[in-house]
Amino acid sequence: MKHIVRNKFSLSLIAGMLSLAACTNQLNVEPVNTIDAGAAVATSGDVEALLVGAYDALGTTDVYGGNLQRDAELLGDNGEIFFDGTFVAPDEIFRKSMLVNNSQSSETWLDSYRTINIANNVLANLDVVTSGIRDRVEGEAKFIRGSLFFELVRVYGKAWGDGTPASNPGIPLILTPTTEITEEANVSRNSVAEVYAQAIQDLTDAEAKLPAANGFFATKAAAAGMLSRIYMMQERYADAANAATRVINSGRYSLVAAGDVFDLRVNQNGFNTAEDIFAIQITDQDGVNSLNTFYGAAEFGGRGDILIEDAHLDLYEADDLRGTLFYEGDNGGIYTSKWLNQYGNIKVMRLAEMYLTRAEANFRTNASVGASPAEDINLIRVRAGLAPVSAANLTLAGILSERRLELAFEGHLIHDLKRTKSNVGSLPYNSPKLIFPIPQREMDANANLQQNEGY
């Protein structure tokens, strides 16, 4: 894929824009640098610079730069991996024993809201954007904001299927830029249902306004793919199948060979594969692949903190090519080769997920939107070197197993367990131990915030 880079903007301008959100308390603390936002955002180029800053913030290690995905796997694990690192925060997540001052909970919250604040600055200044690109700019900002609202509510709030979404506390919906401390900044948590509704609205708007092709930035298909994830969490299976079908039918993405999805030679520094719908761009000059940091052995630039156990390796059939995507490190530990490349892009969404989503959604509704469940599952199985399964022998458990093996270590585990109401070891899917605490610094600064159960 051609590596497309937008026009470079003044670094001092970007730094100034980011300072509007760089706060000790993301929602409540006055910016460290006093800037007149109205004066700073005066031209279309200024807003485009802000948008570049939003993507940069989206790719930080505590958001889509890897830790958000890592923690979904640590929290959902039941003996398939082992956290062998010395960092306290991820160890607490792995052991399902988070304390209210867990630093990762705080960093994910703060960096996500910092990113949302930058997106809000973009949206608040669309009137100065050149008319020919205004829809695209709006769509990209709403893709970023809607995606993070969704990610935050399923990390810090109860699952959609747990109790009553209309009354369960979610996360605060911040829809305008925050630049200074006011009483209005002491927001309360919106309900889970309200957050889902806003995320759907943002992503629906994004899908309508984004182009089909947009370099490595958000596209119409990326927004549709994120919508399919939301609909699956809500058990809106027909909507999920339709959204996934829109991605598949775009014709812009194709499955690559099983060994090439994460292959070091194919997934070159700063480039996507034909299967990647949206990915965080990493090169040896910019960005940090935190998944490599934790999943990679030391000889490949990682810390070697997450070891793969036999309980996971034994899940693969003998001929499954995905079962070969592991290697032994110099220390004797077994690691996934998905995150072998220290400078490889971080795959946030790829085409295989869309086929798996459509297969499950169609199976649950006894439908064949776009294709039959067996046809979609067999695309994934045959690509993995396995024999196709007949429609008569296809089961929901088989579909979920294919999903687990295909998307292992990519940040889906705890969310799939919650939406299917599956236990995590001895913990039920709705255990308070499987929900992050609202960061203590936020609770201390804002009396209107309600802490989660168990903290």
PyMOL commands that set and color helices and strands:
alter all, ss='L'
color gray80, all
select helices_A, chain A and resi 11-19+37-40+44-58+67-76+88-94+103-124+126-128+131-156+183-185+192-209+220-233+237-249+258-260+290-295+298-300+310-313+321-324+337-339+351-365+373-383+391-393+396-406+413-419+432-434+440-445
alter helices_A, ss='H'
color red, helices_A
select strands_A, chain A and resi 81-83+276-280+306-308+326-328+334-336+346-350
alter strands_A, ss='S'
color yellow, strands_A
deselect
rebuild
show_as cartoon
